[in-house]
Structure formats: C-alpha cells, structure tokens
Amino acid sequence: MAAGRCVICNKYMLKGGVTHREIFLGELAHVVGQKDTEKSPRGTSDLSQCERDSADNLMLVCADEHDEIDNRDVLDVANSSASTRRGSSTSPGLVLRLPPRRYAVAVRYHGNADYRSSWITACFTITKAKTAIKARATPRSASAGKSVILSVIGLPMRATGRVTFRSGRAMLCVANVWHGAASCRTSTELPPGRYSVTARYAGNAGYSSSGAKTSFAVTSTR
C-alpha cells in the first residue's frame, strides 16, 4: 500500500501544498513499460499486455519521479530480470557506466509456478569521483628570459579537462590533461621574483575538481 505517498520519494500526494485542500497529485507509473517497444520506458519485456496493465505492475509516484524514471538514462530493469524469469537463481545484474546524478530504480520479480511476483523501488545517487593532484615546477629557479615547466600528476587515467596555473590573479599557463597528468611552460618574459603557484584541475562530468600548490623563482641575469 502506498498510503497516498510516492513510493520513491515518500511525498504526500493527497493534499495541495498551496491550498492545503484534499486533492490527488499522484500518478500511476508502470514498472515494466505499458508497451513492448523501445520507445516505452522499461518496455522491452516478455510480459503480456494483461500483465503490463495489472495492479502488480503499477506504482504510485509523484510527477517529478515519474518523469525521472521514464527518462531513458535510468536503469532498464525489465531487461535485467529476463534471465531470472528463465530459471536462474540469481540475476547477473547490470554493469553500466552511469554519469553522476540521482537515479530512481524499479525492480520486479515476475514470479514462477511456486512464487508470486513482487516489486520494489529504490533510489541511489552517483557522485563525481574525487581527485587529488600534486604540482611541480621545473626548474625551481630559472634565469630571466627562461621558461619554467609547470606540471601536475595524480589524476585518474580516464580524467579529461584542463589544469590552470596561476600566481595570484595572473594566469601563467593552461594545460590539457593527458593520461593522468598535465604540463605547460610559462612565458619567458616573467620579471624576476618569487612566484607562488596554484594549480587547479577544473574537473569534468565524472571527476571533481582539485588543487595543489608549488612555487618557483625567476632570478635576474645582472
């Protein structure tokens, strides 16, 4: 029994948030899609049309969760349960590279001659993987008119994006990430002095940003 609440987020859907009057805000969503087509979310299954429209294949959800579980990026549990229905004692599961976000999952066991069907819903969140970089300046001291190589290491091999190297507000150089590292050269026109450098990896869709510090000096040739 849903008790008037969304089975995914538990939102109460029998009273309006503005008028506080009794109204119905919920929607009925299919666990396995209503139609056996690729365009129907979670629709690819060997369930009959009668089984698809049965109460056992329906769940009460709010409009937001309905939109989310019908998005093609969520898990397609109809396909993953096929081997279980054919007699396997355990499902092989899904091995997917899912982008960071919140996911709503509906899982249904279709039953057999001895056991009734059942279903359950759940949510999980995939966050960006953390990163940590180490920065280095080579050489640590250079004569005026010479460039310095600024580099970072320690990023995952799959990481992409850019690393910026700044000294205060001044941008020294920008490097693209390649195989877990990035490096670039400073200008040869830096005036003599000591430079405190902040290296910053901006992150990408799968990895979080991170930073590190290093320093170098440019000495006068006089």
Residue, then its C-alpha position, 0 to 999 in steps of 0.5 A: m500500500a502506498a498510503g497516498r505517498c510516492v513510493i520513491c520519494n515518500k511525498y504526500m500526494l493527497k493534499g495541495g501544498v498551496t491550498h492545503r485542500e484534499i486533492f490527488l497529485g499522484e500518478l500511476a507509473h508502470v514498472v515494466g513499460q505499458k508497451d513492448t517497444e523501445k520507445s516505452p520506458r522499461g518496455t522491452s519485456d516478455l510480459s503480456q499486455c494483461e500483465r503490463d496493465s495489472a495492479d502488480n505492475l503499477m506504482l504510485v509516484c509523484a510527477d517529478e519521479h515519474d518523469e525521472i524514471d521514464n527518462r531513458d538514462v535510468l536503469d532498464v530493469a525489465n531487461s535485467s530480470a529476463s534471465t531470472r524469469r528463465g530459471s536462474s537463481t540469481s540475476p547477473g545484474l547490470v554493469l553500466r557506466l552511469p554519469p553522476r546524478r540521482y537515479a530512481v530504480a524499479v525492480r520486479y520479480h515476475g514470479n514462477a509456478d511456486y512464487r508470486s511476483s513482487w516489486i520494489t523501488a529504490c533510489f541511489t545517487i552517483t557522485k563525481a569521483k574525487t581527485a587529488i593532484k600534486a604540482r611541480a615546477t621545473p626548474r625551481s629557479a630559472s634565469a630571466g628570459k627562461s621558461v619554467i615547466l609547470s606540471v601536475i600528476g595524480l589524476p585518474m587515467r580516464a580524467t579529461g579537462r584542463v589544469t590552470f596555473r596561476s600566481g595570484r590573479a595572473m594566469l601563467c599557463v593552461a594545460n590539457v590533461w593527458h593520461g593522468a597528468a598535465s604540463c605547460r611552460t610559462s612565458t619567458e618574459l616573467p620579471p624576476g621574483r618569487y612566484s607562488v603557484t596554484a594549480r587547479y584541475a577544473g574537473n569534468a562530468g565524472y571527476s571533481s575538481s582539485g588543487a595543489k600548490t608549488s612555487f618557483a623563482v625567476t632570478s635576474t641575469r645582472 
